[in-house]
Amino acid sequence: MSAIVNTQPRRIYRLPQVQAATGFGRAWIYELMKRGDFPQARKIGARAVGWDSAAVDAWVAAQLGEVA
């Protein structure tokens, strides 16, 4: 199986983008983060958090069995 190469630039995903990428709701995303089963959000402002797009995309690929 060949590795999937992400050609998109690395970005900061906000919650709606993470929800769209995973299909999960806010509460489940935060529960998975608490368990250590999902990439951690990072503080990007006084009242804002975001996720590393590369980490979220890699997590989705792993869930789909696309990462060796």
N, C-alpha and C positions, 0 to 999 in steps of 0.2 A: 504494500500500500504506500503510495507516495504522500509526502507531507503537503499540507495545504498552505499556500503562501498567501498571506494577507497583503494586498497591494494598497489598501486604504491607509491614509496617514493616521497616526496615533492621535486620539482625541480624548476629551473628557466627556463621558456620558452622564447625563442627568437622569433622574429616576424614570421619567417617561420613556427614555430611550432604552434603559435597562429592562423595563417592563415589556417593551415591544420586542426586544431581542430574546427574552426568556419566556415570555408568555405568563409570567408570574405576577402576582399582585404585590403591593408594597409590603404588607405584613409578612408574606412568605419570604421575600427577598431578605428582609431584616432578620427573620428567624434563621435562614440559611447562613447569613453572615455571623450570627451569634454562635452557631454550631461550628463555624470554621469551614463550612462546605461551599462558600461562595466568596468571590473577591471582596475585600473590605472597601467600603466607601472611604474617601479621603476628604478632609476639610479643605474647601477651596475658597472659602470666604467666611465672613462673620456668621452668616446664617445659611450657608450652602454647603452641600457635599456633592461629590461626583465620583465616578468610577473610571478607572483606566480602561479605555476601549479595548486595548490588546488583551487585558486580563479577562474581561467579560467575553470577548469573542473566543478566546482560547477555552474558557469554561464551557461555552455553548458547544464548541467543536468536540470537546471531551465527552460531553453528555450524549452527543450523537455518534460517538465511537469513531470520530475522524482523526483522533490523535493516537499515535502508536504508543 
